[in-house]
């Protein structure tokens, strides 16, 4: 292959890479890859300019050594391959981001169980699951508002395993409280008065999805939940 055709081929490849690298993607990782490709392409253009200048100004009576010229072409091929690799990585990152966003949007309108003691009271209902390692002699459920004030308490099921508790949004005096975010704490004691290990998760319907940040947020009322926090999903 002639020097002219080789340079033309490499120039076309880098032009394609440059065109792609300036397009935007929805993830910060993809943007970072695009920036790296742009930097690589800039260096490649400078490299190509140096070779072209060297060829134009070489002494016809003492041309560039063939082995040296071959080595430079090999270096160009390596740079071209690096640009193509970056382009492929950008494609993969863009596809991954698209798939993640699509998955998150599929949660809207569905009820999820998520890893948090905070649940959203909506239309007079808020639900939690609590789990006991062992059967308890006594168990107290305490609901608190966003300021940490206790608004409701009752005795709950003390059986070992997972139980569901749905609160109707009324306080201990029977007053209906406003919709919003409330938390549940569980205090369980065995026959000797020792505390039993408990865990709490929440249930709620996903209202909307926010994909503008570094991490996708699913909203249950005003509660932001990540996809990693989701334990189960129901229609």
Steps between C-alpha positions, in 0.01 A plus 500: 500500500634848414581763757223721359231233525614400849478856628157546335372183669622606843363852455153366416504276807595781733241734346228243577625470858506877541144537370371243745695631796322834487153344544352512853387202709278471809764370741806661653710190420418525130581873500836422657573241231403749230737758648781243501433418135510869407837540673633189330382622161665840552830327576455276197444798270819660629682172445369479141596860429857432611530200266351690204739788558790260530410335168460833322833633618720193478810512285431315171864393495479370858140383559365373828625158601245234402506326838451831683206589275347155554531538877320835485216349299469224760473765771225674303314170469522457879355849554221432251415178684490687829253750354278218372514332842389823668214531252388145581513572874286811446243290316492246783465771767220670309314171461547417868367841601199462270421155641527628859266792431250271330509262798443786743202633302340154513461541878260796469151413623614180669526416869850433625649374823815695576768502766397790725298566814341802327167454326268745328154558647268546203120501501497388863732201462867420562648150510810329633636148541686407817693183570580332833783251537310324782152505648455789742321518832404862433526725198434872455463682169580872507422740214684833490467807279783664306605697808540184708185558706306189599149519353372146546581178689339158520583140584575292194530136404787344694543188288841420357544580134367783284177687580329785316370808679268750330429825678187704423665836569321578827692604811459351846203735561324393181581815301568456130850619417615664177654297221879496510800300613486293819734244653440177689708360785444158652587408859483127576586325828521132590364342819811600695473865390792478256471687173439296185665592171255662256513655154259731318428558131239722338235460232372763259409588143760664277363836379783623281863452400784753497789419265670842514752413771797265511271233647142430389241577770157337526253706702245350737321817603786727603734210581787448255586133454785358291460191285744322732261562793217310330432160660188392312255629240126442457248638255 
